[in-house]
Structure formats: C-alpha cells, structure tokens
C-alpha cells in the first residue's frame, strides 16, 4: 500500500483492501509455505475443471481501476482467479481452500471468510467501471475447496455482500486520514537541534554526512564512542523527513542500551510532536494475567478479535506522550486479554519512527514484523543501522540453521498424531538416522553433503503436498519441519556461504559463513541507509561484508581532535597471553593488576579479559597476592537494568572491575566514561580457533594465509578493544591511562590495527619500566 497524503491518493491491491482492519487480528496464524503450495495445487485443479466447462474462461485476469471515495482516490489493482462467461455477461469466481467440512451453511462461510467475499465484491465493482464490461451483467461468487477431500461449494454474492466493497473503503478512510495527519505533524513539528553547543568535529560531521547522502544511497558513518553521532544522525534523518524525502525512519541497534540512548535523544529533539515505537521482542512483552497468558508464539493471537472488539480500542489513541511504551502495552494487555506484543505491533503503522533490533530487517524469522506492517513503503524509508560493525556476524547467525535428531523425532510423533502421510514420516526418520551417523566436530564430506541435500529436498518436496492438521500441530513441530526446506537451500548454496557440520552427536548445523548477499538484498529496497559505528574501518572490508558495490557507498568519517592526546598508552611486553602460554604469567598479570590499582586511589580500575575463565583465574591469584583489594567480576546472563546497577555499585564500592571484551558490559555500557581513568587490556580476544574459523581461513579471498588470519582473527579482536576503550573517554577533558598487557600488541599485525590515538611506542620489558611508567 502506497499512500500520497498530500494528493489524497492511495495505491493498493484488492487483497490489501479486503483484509484491512482497524485492529490487529489472528490472520496469518498457521500460514505456511505448505498451505500456499497446497492452495496453488487446488487452484490449478479448479482452473482445469472450469476450462473443461468453459473453453473461453480466463484465469488470473489482471484488472486495474480508479475509485473515488469521499475525498480519497483509490488506485486498485488485482488478479481475478477465474472470469467465466455467462449468458448475459461474466461471473467472477474467487477460489479459497479450507480445511472445514463442506457443505456448510452459506451464512457461515460468509461470516468466517468475509475477506474473500470482499475481494469478489471489489472485483465486481471494478469491472463495472471498465468500458469493456459496460454493457455486461457482472456477478461474483466465492468457491470453497476442502483440501483433504476436494469437496467444493460455491456461494453467490447477494446485495448485502456486494456492500462489503464500500464497507472496506469506509474502514480504510480513517487510517488514510490519520496518515495525512501524520504528514502534517511531521511537516509542522518543531524539531530541536541535537546539541545546543557543538563540540569540535561535530559541525564537520553534519556537513560530511549531508554531502555523502547526496552521493550514494548507503552512507558508512564512523565516529568515536561518545562523539554524539546518534544525535547528529537523528537530526539528519528528521530534517530529511521534514523536507519530504522520507516518510518514516527505522533505527536499528543490536543492543538495548543503544535503543534507550536513541529514545532519550529523540525525546529531547521531537518532544511529543511526532510518534515513535520501540519494538521489543515477544519475550519482553510476555505477561501472565487473569485474562491473558502469553505463549511466546502466534497462538497468543487466536482470541484477539473478540477481545479487541470488546475493549473498543482505537490504535491512535493508545499513544501517550508520542509513544506506547512496554509497561503501558503490558497494562493494556492484562486489562483486555490482548497479547501486549500484538498491541505494540499494531501501533507501528501509526508511528513515524520505529526503533528496534537489527533482526527486524535482517533476520528471516523476524523481518515480517516491520516489512508486513500496514502501509510500509521501503522506498520512502530511511534505514539507520547502529553498531553496524556487528551486522555481518549477527546476520550470519540468523541465517544459520540447526537440526537435532532427538527434536526431529519428537516432531515426527507430533506429525503422526495429526495425520501426516507415511512417506513424509519415513523420509523424516531416514533423515534422523543420517544425522546420527555423522561424526562430531567434523565438516561433512562430499558424499555426506549430497546425501543430506537429497534427504532434505525429498522431505521439502513431500511437505508441499502433504495433508495433515496443520493448525492443530504444535508450533515447535511446525517450526522444526520448515527448517528442513531451509537446510535444503543451504546445501544448494555456493560452498563458501555455508559450513555443514556436526558440532556434536545427533546435531546437524549449517553455519552461515558469508551473509553479504542477503544483507545487500535486505538493504536494496530502502530509499536511503546510514550504517554507523565507532569501528567500521577498514571501510572496504566492511562494505564487502555487506555485499555492497563500491559506487553504492560513501563514507562520512568524523574527526575528534580532543581524543588525540586523551590516551596515555603503554604496551606491556613482559607477558604473552596466548592460550598455550598465559598460565605461566598468571602471577605477573595479577601483580600488575594490583600495582595498577594502587596508582588509582579512590577510583576503581577496569581490566578487560578475553574470557570469563581467564578473568576468574586472575581473580583467584589476586585474592592470594593482594587480599585487601576489592574485586568484582561481571556477572553472566543479566538484563540491562542489572548491568547498569552492577556498574553503578562497583564505581562506588570496589577497587578493581573485571569485564569481558566483546560483552554487553564492554560494548553497551556507557557509565564508565569519565568515571574511570585506568584501563588494562589483558591480551587481544581473538575468536576461538574452531572448524568455523578454519573454514573461513580456507575460503578467504586474500593473497596469503597472513591476510586471512588478519581478517578472520586479528581485526575482530582489535575491534573489540576499540569498542571497550572508546567508552572510557567520551567528552573533551576526559583522559585515560591504558596498559595493553601482552607482547603481541607490539607486533605490527596488531599494532597497525590500533586507532592512532591508541598506538604507542612506549614498551615495557621489565618490572622497573612498568613502575617508571606508572610513576610518570
């Protein structure tokens, strides 16, 4: 659906008009490729029968018409399933496949499938407008086919059903008027500047960003942590929206802290004059109340229609102070019996700014939440991707597929209980036995790849024609069996895109190694895109990891002169923190932590480690060597509020804080900026050496193994260090003393990956040199 509010014109399909509701619905629950495939087969069968009866029957007939309704022009297009000649004109027949028993009372079918009668009524009204049908009598009917036994029943539209077309136009009109109001809100909003006083470098970024956006559709923006790039890019986006270049902005971040900062900044700039929605995941929306208990899947919406009608909710009235926040959505859900996730999702079309996780655009399982939202138009949308350095890896994770033979056995029994055919179950059992035969921790051989592809494709082909009670089958089983066609596609993909292997006995995994083509495909529809981070460089490497052509990208890089002298860095060459050697230096590392802490009285030091185990080992040594020091190690598995509370408490009560590189504490918590000034990095956190990384090395397009090692291991490790250090100095006047505790940091391969402000020629080769540097 494409809306031109200024011209009061809307372009949409017949189906979009027919299914429109001013409320969320359970529509789509149980929808699957299987149902689509079965429906297509029955449609072809119905076409063949109609053609046998009417040799001049027409099928999939394209039709377009303009319809003026009140002050809106509707440009409607669609394809009629069947157009059959009659004595005095034509019969429109819309075909619908169902599982319900036939025959059934006409009024029951009309009530249960009003959308399809609305489609037929719309086509009838459209044909009556067209000159070629001006002197013809047009009738319409809905034909229902039971997919289990082929039983058919046709229901001719009466005058009351013909009114469904006008009814749908009238249903849609208030939403169109609201979209026009949204445009007026946007055009007339008093947008405040992101910053009343610009820091050094910020004005230049505004100008560079503007120029870059004129040159290419995708802008890669790099600015240090704490530079203020969130505010700058939001101001850039809002100005472009007010100028009419975009109707909507989507702001994605892989970390909740980034989303919260975005909302805080946004509220300062727009107040309550524009609407925004933060789309949290289903789990965060879950409630367990007297009227509704969330199931965590589509079953939450099965009773949504009567609950919504009983509550008489109006979506545009749910916004308070420009948004519907999570606590309010839960409160409404508990009061009305409607899933809070569905309430928030229903608000998306009524908001100009969407804030959420990057999965809502780049994950196959989640992207429909945004892309299928009513009136969403990617060409009129600016996409902003924060923490974009994480995008290739996170997207690859979302494209990876796992299939466990024990889980598949449970699914087989669920399918058997609901009528799945024997041949489908037999193929699934054979697939189970094949998975169990795979050797753990090994990549599949050529013969195994062919066997896996053959089994998965057989299952996928049988699934498209298998009839069973899809709606009654447990959601876990449905989700699992539809991962098998995805596995078949992964087997057929180019060899460099997926690694097929068995991490352990009974588990098959297709690990995505290269998500670049998918990322590029996801970005293609958007009118503009800003991808930003403190650590995008080297830009060509990042661009290639997103599948973007060189001429489709420009770079806007911020300069922060106040950071140039903010870091006092030394490289501690006394130790080697490689996994095979680090144990012999545990005591040295612990003593260094203690000495570093003694030179920061009253202010805790922060020590970053490559792993929890490494941090735990050093903490044990430190407890023996310096028991007077109060040390806290970051906890596992805590939410955002607990993370923030942990840091706040540590800043007041401890001497040493142990954090893990690459964790949310190291890359998502900004409370350390200006609060600590002594930082120790205990070795680079190189990715784990495993089959995945080895395969990436083998597939690397570089000229040498050293190039591959640099890209696969060293660069990601140094990016984690940049993310951690960038959160320490966040404003002019702040400074930090940094000890890079490992001799590898002095090697060119590592040293050259450090940003200029972190590079240092000051190397410590003995204890005396450390003392001198600390005393300096």
MARLO-708028 format. One line per 4 residues: number of its first residue (from 1); their letters; for each residue y, z negated, x negated of C-alpha. Coordinates in steps of 0.02 Angstrom, whole numbers. Layout:
NUM> A> Y/Z/X | ...
//
This chain:
1> XXXX> 0/0/0 | 167/55/-72 | 324/-15/8 | 500/54/-11
5> XXXX> 602/-87/66 | 770/-1/47 | 713/156/138 | 608/54/260
9> XXXX> 458/161/218 | 277/111/184 | 138/222/118 | -37/157/158
13> XXXX> -214/206/204 | -291/196/377 | -407/59/315 | -263/-44/244
17> XXXX> -176/-36/412 | -333/-76/511 | -385/-229/411 | -211/-305/392
21> XXXX> -196/-486/448 | -54/-608/428 | -181/-732/361 | -322/-742/234
25> XXXX> -495/-705/301 | -678/-712/255 | -678/-523/241 | -771/-469/87
29> XXXX> -893/-616/81 | -1061/-539/46 | -982/-373/-4 | -1081/-294/-144
33> XXXX> -1121/-129/-228 | -1290/-143/-140 | -1208/-142/32 | -1096/2/-20
37> XXXX> -1244/104/-83 | -1347/70/73 | -1197/113/182 | -1174/279/92
41> XXXX> -1356/324/119 | -1346/290/306 | -1181/386/316 | -1267/538/240
45> XXXX> -1411/519/361 | -1290/510/507 | -1198/665/442 | -1361/762/435
49> XXXX> -1404/717/614 | -1230/760/677 | -1233/926/585 | -1400/967/665
53> XXXX> -1322/938/837 | -1153/1018/798 | -1159/1156/668 | -968/1161/660
57> XXXX> -949/973/639 | -834/918/498 | -857/767/384 | -741/662/276
61> XXXX> -592/751/351 | -430/710/261 | -283/676/375 | -102/626/344
65> XXXX> 35/584/467 | 205/500/476 | 233/374/615 | 397/291/657
69> XXXX> 376/115/724 | 537/24/762 | 641/35/603 | 496/72/483
73> XXXX> 421/240/437 | 232/230/410 | 157/365/298 | -27/350/339
77> XXXX> -173/439/256 | -361/429/275 | -526/519/294 | -616/531/460
81> XXXX> -803/501/443 | -851/634/570 | -748/755/676 | -857/832/811
85> XXXX> -809/972/931 | -814/935/1119 | -789/1042/1273 | -602/1009/1280
89> XXXX> -561/954/1104 | -632/839/969 | -723/674/952 | -678/558/808
93> XXXX> -829/457/752 | -814/311/632 | -983/254/563 | -1018/70/525
97> XXXX> -1179/-1/452 | -1226/-176/507 | -1372/-299/500 | -1351/-367/677
101> XXXX> -1482/-315/806 | -1447/-161/912 | -1419/-127/1052 | -1284/-257/1083
105> XXXX> -1151/-277/1219 | -1004/-160/1187 | -879/-303/1202 | -973/-400/1066
109> XXXX> -963/-255/944 | -779/-228/985 | -741/-412/953 | -844/-425/793
113> XXXX> -790/-260/716 | -613/-236/780 | -560/-162/611 | -669/-9/637
117> XXXX> -606/19/813 | -429/1/745 | -470/137/617 | -537/252/752
121> XXXX> -384/218/862 | -269/255/715 | -354/421/679 | -340/469/863
125> XXXX> -152/434/864 | -129/530/701 | -220/685/764 | -117/687/922
129> XXXX> 37/706/812 | -28/856/714 | 13/1032/777 | -165/1097/758
133> XXXX> -226/968/883 | -77/975/1002 | -171/1056/1147 | -336/967/1117
137> XXXX> -411/815/1202 | -446/686/1068 | -573/548/1096 | -641/420/974
141> XXXX> -793/309/956 | -873/188/836 | -1055/221/790 | -1156/72/726
145> XXXX> -1314/89/624 | -1434/-54/588 | -1479/-39/403 | -1651/-118/425
149> XXXX> -1724/-8/562 | -1600/134/584 | -1558/89/765 | -1395/170/824
153> XXXX> -1267/128/956 | -1104/216/996 | -956/135/1083 | -821/248/1154
157> XXXX> -643/184/1137 | -560/140/1301 | -375/124/1333 | -374/-58/1277
161> XXXX> -450/-13/1108 | -325/130/1085 | -188/-2/1088 | -260/-76/928
165> XXXX> -160/51/827 | 7/-6/897 | -51/-186/882 | -86/-165/695
169> XXXX> 84/-83/669 | 166/-231/753 | 60/-352/649 | 116/-270/487
173> XXXX> 301/-257/529 | 346/-442/494 | 264/-430/323 | 365/-273/284
177> XXXX> 524/-359/340 | 481/-506/227 | 458/-387/80 | 631/-317/117
181> XXXX> 698/-494/118 | 611/-523/-48 | 702/-374/-123 | 866/-442/-58
185> XXXX> 825/-613/-132 | 790/-530/-298 | 945/-422/-299 | 1061/-563/-248
189> XXXX> 984/-704/-349 | 1099/-794/-470 | 990/-792/-625 | 1041/-916/-758
193> XXXX> 1032/-871/-942 | 879/-937/-1032 | 990/-1027/-1158 | 1171/-1081/-1142
197> XXXX> 1190/-1075/-1332 | 1086/-953/-1432 | 1000/-1008/-1592 | 1006/-897/-1746
201> XXXX> 895/-746/-1716 | 886/-758/-1526 | 1027/-635/-1490 | 944/-509/-1606
205> XXXX> 780/-527/-1513 | 865/-493/-1346 | 935/-331/-1417 | 775/-280/-1506
209> XXXX> 671/-314/-1351 | 786/-209/-1242 | 782/-63/-1364 | 594/-73/-1385
213> XXXX> 564/-71/-1197 | 660/94/-1188 | 549/172/-1319 | 373/133/-1258
217> XXXX> 279/61/-1111 | 200/-80/-1214 | 305/-195/-1323 | 224/-309/-1451
221> XXXX> 339/-459/-1472 | 316/-582/-1614 | 421/-738/-1632 | 382/-908/-1709
225> XXXX> 321/-1051/-1602 | 473/-1144/-1536 | 586/-992/-1556 | 616/-981/-1368
229> XXXX> 528/-816/-1338 | 465/-872/-1166 | 643/-891/-1102 | 702/-732/-1185
233> XXXX> 562/-627/-1112 | 582/-705/-940 | 767/-662/-942 | 722/-486/-998
237> XXXX> 598/-471/-853 | 714/-542/-720 | 857/-427/-769 | 742/-275/-759
241> XXXX> 681/-334/-588 | 861/-353/-527 | 902/-180/-593 | 762/-110/-485
245> XXXX> 643/-60/-624 | 508/-180/-564 | 470/-268/-401 | 357/-400/-473
249> XXXX> 317/-488/-637 | 147/-555/-689 | 149/-686/-827 | -21/-720/-906
253> XXXX> -69/-855/-1029 | -240/-913/-1086 | -179/-1093/-1100 | -119/-1207/-960
257> XXXX> 17/-1277/-1072 | 91/-1104/-1088 | 93/-1086/-899 | 178/-1254/-875
261> XXXX> 312/-1210/-1003 | 339/-1044/-914 | 362/-1131/-747 | 484/-1258/-821
265> XXXX> 586/-1119/-899 | 578/-1013/-741 | 639/-1154/-629 | 792/-1176/-740
269> XXXX> 833/-991/-726 | 799/-949/-542 | 809/-1116/-452 | 742/-1086/-276
273> XXXX> 813/-912/-251 | 652/-820/-295 | 470/-859/-261 | 332/-886/-388
277> XXXX> 149/-936/-379 | 42/-1014/-514 | -136/-954/-479 | -253/-1090/-541
281> XXXX> -443/-1066/-538 | -562/-1114/-398 | -622/-1270/-485 | -446/-1342/-498
285> XXXX> -420/-1309/-312 | -578/-1399/-258 | -567/-1535/-127 | -695/-1643/-39
289> XXXX> -619/-1696/125 | -675/-1732/302 | -627/-1558/363 | -674/-1455/209
293> XXXX> -778/-1474/52 | -765/-1333/-73 | -923/-1244/-129 | -841/-1157/-276
297> XXXX> -878/-981/-211 | -846/-864/-66 | -938/-975/57 | -779/-1079/64
301> XXXX> -701/-945/174 | -837/-924/305 | -743/-1026/436 | -568/-981/380
305> XXXX> -517/-875/531 | -532/-1009/667 | -458/-1143/554 | -307/-1036/511
309> XXXX> -275/-990/692 | -292/-1171/746 | -170/-1228/612 | -45/-1089/658
313> XXXX> 7/-1074/477 | 141/-948/427 | 120/-900/245 | 304/-876/205
317> XXXX> 338/-1050/274 | 216/-1131/151 | 338/-1108/6 | 437/-1262/-40
321> XXXX> 572/-1251/-174 | 518/-1073/-211 | 331/-1104/-231 | 170/-1177/-163
325> XXXX> 104/-1296/-295 | -75/-1356/-317 | -56/-1531/-239 | 26/-1455/-85
329> XXXX> -113/-1325/-68 | -243/-1463/-75 | -148/-1566/51 | -140/-1420/173
333> XXXX> -325/-1384/143 | -376/-1562/183 | -270/-1560/342 | -326/-1391/407
337> XXXX> -503/-1366/340 | -450/-1210/242 | -501/-1189/60 | -347/-1226/-49
341> XXXX> -392/-1082/-165 | -381/-962/-17 | -214/-1035/35 | -139/-1008/-138
345> XXXX> -212/-833/-149 | -139/-789/21 | 34/-832/-46 | 28/-704/-187
349> XXXX> 97/-555/-87 | 247/-661/-36 | 299/-706/-215 | 394/-602/-342
353> XXXX> 320/-687/-495 | 136/-726/-524 | 82/-845/-662 | -99/-863/-711
357> XXXX> -239/-847/-836 | -266/-681/-925 | -435/-668/-837 | -343/-618/-678
361> XXXX> -309/-448/-757 | -438/-429/-896 | -598/-510/-829 | -708/-400/-717
365> XXXX> -757/-554/-615 | -580/-617/-582 | -460/-470/-583 | -482/-428/-399
369> XXXX> -382/-586/-356 | -224/-501/-418 | -266/-316/-403 | -326/-327/-222
373> XXXX> -178/-431/-163 | -87/-352/-17 | 48/-227/-67 | 15/-250/-254
377> XXXX> 80/-98/-349 | 46/-100/-536 | 169/41/-570 | 309/-70/-504
381> XXXX> 249/-223/-600 | 296/-291/-772 | 148/-375/-857 | 184/-512/-985
385> XXXX> 38/-574/-1092 | 75/-735/-1184 | -35/-795/-1329 | -87/-613/-1341
389> XXXX> -174/-639/-1508 | -316/-718/-1408 | -333/-572/-1288 | -461/-463/-1379
393> XXXX> -581/-608/-1407 | -561/-683/-1233 | -584/-513/-1151 | -739/-479/-1254
397> XXXX> -809/-647/-1195 | -778/-598/-1014 | -869/-433/-1040 | -1020/-515/-1121
401> XXXX> -1175/-540/-1012 | -1318/-664/-1018 | -1485/-659/-927 | -1604/-806/-935
405> XXXX> -1785/-779/-885 | -1801/-953/-803 | -1645/-918/-699 | -1710/-746/-653
409> XXXX> -1874/-823/-595 | -1779/-938/-477 | -1680/-788/-413 | -1842/-692/-384
413> XXXX> -1907/-829/-271 | -1742/-831/-176 | -1752/-643/-152 | -1934/-656/-97
417> XXXX> -1888/-785/35 | -1758/-667/109 | -1860/-510/121 | -1834/-417/-44
421> XXXX> -1960/-274/-67 | -2111/-295/-182 | -2064/-157/-303 | -1896/-242/-338
425> XXXX> -1981/-410/-367 | -2113/-330/-478 | -1980/-250/-589 | -1887/-416/-600
429> XXXX> -2047/-505/-653 | -2079/-374/-785 | -1901/-399/-849 | -1935/-586/-860
433> XXXX> -2091/-559/-965 | -1998/-439/-1079 | -1856/-564/-1108 | -1986/-699/-1151
437> XXXX> -2063/-582/-1281 | -1901/-566/-1382 | -1888/-654/-1549 | -1749/-786/-1552
441> XXXX> -1593/-760/-1658 | -1631/-578/-1691 | -1550/-416/-1635 | -1655/-302/-1528
445> XXXX> -1745/-162/-1617 | -1731/19/-1564 | -1889/12/-1459 | -1833/-151/-1378
449> XXXX> -1664/-75/-1334 | -1750/71/-1248 | -1867/-45/-1155 | -1725/-160/-1099
453> XXXX> -1619/-14/-1040 | -1766/62/-946 | -1808/-101/-855 | -1628/-139/-811
457> XXXX> -1595/37/-748 | -1755/34/-644 | -1702/-130/-565 | -1525/-66/-534
461> XXXX> -1588/93/-450 | -1707/-2/-339 | -1573/-129/-295 | -1461/6/-220
465> XXXX> -1592/47/-89 | -1675/-124/-66 | -1651/-201/106 | -1652/-391/118
469> XXXX> -1547/-526/199 | -1402/-516/78 | -1288/-640/167 | -1422/-774/180
473> XXXX> -1472/-761/-4 | -1399/-899/-116 | -1240/-844/-207 | -1315/-889/-378
477> XXXX> -1457/-765/-349 | -1339/-627/-292 | -1227/-652/-443 | -1376/-651/-560
481> XXXX> -1461/-494/-494 | -1296/-398/-502 | -1280/-442/-685 | -1433/-332/-716
485> XXXX> -1344/-167/-675 | -1204/-227/-790 | -1335/-254/-925 | -1397/-78/-896
489> XXXX> -1220/-13/-926 | -1206/-115/-1086 | -1368/-38/-1151 | -1297/135/-1116
493> XXXX> -1129/96/-1202 | -1094/155/-1380 | -1186/48/-1507 | -1027/-27/-1581
497> XXXX> -973/-103/-1415 | -1117/-224/-1384 | -1241/-327/-1483 | -1402/-354/-1385
501> XXXX> -1498/-504/-1449 | -1591/-663/-1404 | -1493/-819/-1452 | -1645/-923/-1407
505> XXXX> -1814/-902/-1325 | -1801/-840/-1146 | -1619/-785/-1157 | -1552/-608/-1174
509> XXXX> -1369/-585/-1217 | -1262/-430/-1226 | -1116/-488/-1333 | -963/-376/-1322
513> XXXX> -902/-335/-1497 | -761/-217/-1452 | -660/-236/-1292 | -522/-115/-1344
517> XXXX> -564/23/-1220 | -572/-99/-1074 | -407/-183/-1122 | -321/-14/-1133
521> XXXX> -391/33/-962 | -327/-130/-887 | -153/-102/-958 | -139/81/-907
525> XXXX> -81/60/-725 | 64/-58/-762 | 242/4/-766 | 277/-99/-921
529> XXXX> 195/-230/-1030 | 257/-360/-1153 | 123/-438/-1264 | 189/-586/-1361
533> XXXX> 132/-716/-1485 | 183/-803/-1644 | 37/-718/-1734 | 15/-535/-1686
537> XXXX> 37/-464/-1861 | -32/-356/-1935 | 27/-255/-1786 | -81/-101/-1814
541> XXXX> -238/-208/-1815 | -188/-293/-1653 | -139/-128/-1573 | -308/-52/-1615
545> XXXX> -399/-206/-1549 | -315/-170/-1381 | -358/15/-1384 | -175/69/-1384
549> XXXX> -112/230/-1460 | 24/213/-1591 | 153/310/-1489 | 122/197/-1337
553> XXXX> 181/40/-1427 | 339/-27/-1504 | 368/-190/-1596 | 503/-321/-1566
557> XXXX> 495/-448/-1706 | 608/-600/-1708 | 689/-670/-1863 | 712/-858/-1877
561> XXXX> 812/-891/-2036 | 811/-1078/-2003 | 624/-1080/-2040 | 637/-1004/-2213
565> XXXX> 666/-1169/-2303 | 588/-1284/-2172 | 416/-1300/-2254 | 377/-1382/-2419
569> XXXX> 203/-1316/-2458 | 80/-1357/-2597 | -96/-1289/-2625 | -224/-1420/-2673
573> XXXX> -342/-1332/-2793 | -443/-1488/-2834 | -568/-1461/-2692 | -675/-1324/-2618
577> XXXX> -701/-1344/-2430 | -835/-1210/-2411 | -980/-1272/-2306 | -1101/-1274/-2452
581> XXXX> -984/-1373/-2567 | -871/-1479/-2457 | -987/-1630/-2458 | -959/-1663/-2642
585> XXXX> -771/-1676/-2608 | -779/-1791/-2456 | -714/-1940/-2556 | -573/-1839/-2633
589> XXXX> -521/-1775/-2463 | -523/-1950/-2388 | -421/-2022/-2532 | -296/-1879/-2515
593> XXXX> -275/-1914/-2330 | -242/-2097/-2369 | -116/-2059/-2505 | -29/-1931/-2396
597> XXXX> -16/-2060/-2257 | 59/-2191/-2374 | 203/-2070/-2408 | 243/-2057/-2222
601> XXXX> 275/-2239/-2173 | 303/-2267/-1989 | 266/-2085/-1943 | 86/-2025/-1923
605> XXXX> 22/-1879/-2023 | -81/-1740/-1943 | -238/-1674/-2027 | -317/-1513/-1964
609> XXXX> -503/-1481/-1991 | -618/-1332/-1967 | -739/-1429/-1855 | -769/-1593/-1765
613> XXXX> -912/-1635/-1882 | -803/-1612/-2036 | -669/-1725/-1961 | -798/-1856/-1914
617> XXXX> -870/-1859/-2091 | -699/-1883/-2171 | -656/-2017/-2045 | -811/-2113/-2096
621> XXXX> -763/-2104/-2280 | -584/-2151/-2240 | -639/-2305/-2144 | -727/-2366/-2301
625> XXXX> -591/-2318/-2426 | -436/-2366/-2325 | -488/-2478/-2180 | -308/-2528/-2148
629> XXXX> -264/-2353/-2088 | -269/-2324/-1901 | -353/-2155/-1872 | -384/-2060/-1711
633> XXXX> -487/-1901/-1693 | -453/-1782/-1549 | -572/-1808/-1401 | -684/-1674/-1332
637> XXXX> -677/-1597/-1159 | -517/-1674/-1093 | -394/-1592/-975 | -212/-1551/-1008
641> XXXX> -144/-1717/-947 | -267/-1814/-1055 | -224/-1708/-1207 | -39/-1743/-1184
645> XXXX> -72/-1929/-1158 | -180/-1935/-1315 | -43/-1859/-1425 | 94/-1968/-1350
649> XXXX> -8/-2126/-1381 | -54/-2075/-1558 | 127/-2043/-1605 | 163/-2225/-1563
653> XXXX> 9/-2317/-1623 | -85/-2231/-1766 | -61/-2180/-1947 | -171/-2025/-1952
657> XXXX> -212/-1897/-1816 | -364/-1785/-1843 | -356/-1619/-1748 | -465/-1464/-1748
661> XXXX> -398/-1292/-1795 | -411/-1167/-1652 | -424/-1302/-1519 | -304/-1329/-1375
665> XXXX> -231/-1476/-1472 | -189/-1362/-1618 | -127/-1212/-1517 | -73/-1280/-1348
669> XXXX> 14/-1447/-1376 | 197/-1440/-1423 | 232/-1628/-1433 | 213/-1632/-1622
673> XXXX> 367/-1527/-1653 | 499/-1635/-1736 | 390/-1791/-1712 | 285/-1774/-1871
677> XXXX> 329/-1702/-2040 | 174/-1722/-2149 | 34/-1596/-2116 | -130/-1572/-2206
681> XXXX> -242/-1420/-2178 | -418/-1456/-2239 | -481/-1282/-2278 | -471/-1121/-2179
685> XXXX> -576/-1124/-2020 | -674/-964/-2045 | -780/-905/-1898 | -961/-959/-1901
689> XXXX> -1075/-845/-2002 | -1199/-781/-1873 | -1279/-624/-1809 | -1124/-576/-1710
693> XXXX> -1008/-583/-1860 | -1136/-494/-1971 | -1147/-354/-1844 | -958/-341/-1838
697> XXXX> -956/-327/-2027 | -1085/-187/-2020 | -988/-95/-1883 | -819/-115/-1968
701> XXXX> -725/47/-1996 | -645/-11/-2159 | -674/69/-2327 | -758/-82/-2406
705> XXXX> -851/-241/-2363 | -700/-337/-2427 | -591/-254/-2295 | -717/-301/-2162
709> XXXX> -727/-481/-2222 | -537/-490/-2220 | -527/-430/-2039 | -678/-523/-1969
713> XXXX> -665/-690/-2059 | -506/-723/-2157 | -373/-654/-2039 | -431/-752/-1885
717> XXXX> -443/-910/-1992 | -266/-892/-2056 | -203/-854/-1881 | -268/-1025/-1826
721> XXXX> -170/-1105/-1968 | -12/-1012/-1918 | -32/-1071/-1739 | -51/-1252/-1797
725> XXXX> 92/-1252/-1921 | 208/-1159/-1802 | 204/-1306/-1682 | 271/-1428/-1812
729> XXXX> 442/-1350/-1844 | 513/-1292/-1678 | 701/-1305/-1698 | 836/-1292/-1830
733> XXXX> 848/-1450/-1935 | 664/-1493/-1924 | 556/-1485/-2080 | 380/-1523/-2138
737> XXXX> 281/-1555/-2296 | 117/-1460/-2292 | -35/-1483/-2404 | -158/-1338/-2400
741> XXXX> -312/-1433/-2455 | -432/-1304/-2531 | -430/-1194/-2685 | -463/-1040/-2576
745> XXXX> -282/-1045/-2518 | -232/-993/-2695 | -340/-836/-2687 | -246/-676/-2648
749> XXXX> -355/-636/-2498 | -297/-797/-2414 | -126/-819/-2491 | -65/-646/-2437
753> XXXX> -114/-682/-2256 | 6/-830/-2250 | 177/-800/-2175 | 316/-800/-2306
757> XXXX> 377/-974/-2256 | 203/-1046/-2291 | 171/-960/-2456 | 188/-1065/-2612
761> XXXX> 162/-1053/-2799 | 153/-1242/-2812 | -30/-1278/-2852 | -108/-1449/-2880
765> XXXX> -252/-1452/-3006 | -267/-1640/-3035 | -226/-1808/-2957 | -68/-1828/-3060
769> XXXX> 2/-1663/-2992 | -29/-1724/-2814 | 64/-1886/-2849 | 210/-1795/-2926
773> XXXX> 223/-1678/-2776 | 215/-1823/-2655 | 349/-1920/-2750 | 464/-1769/-2766
//
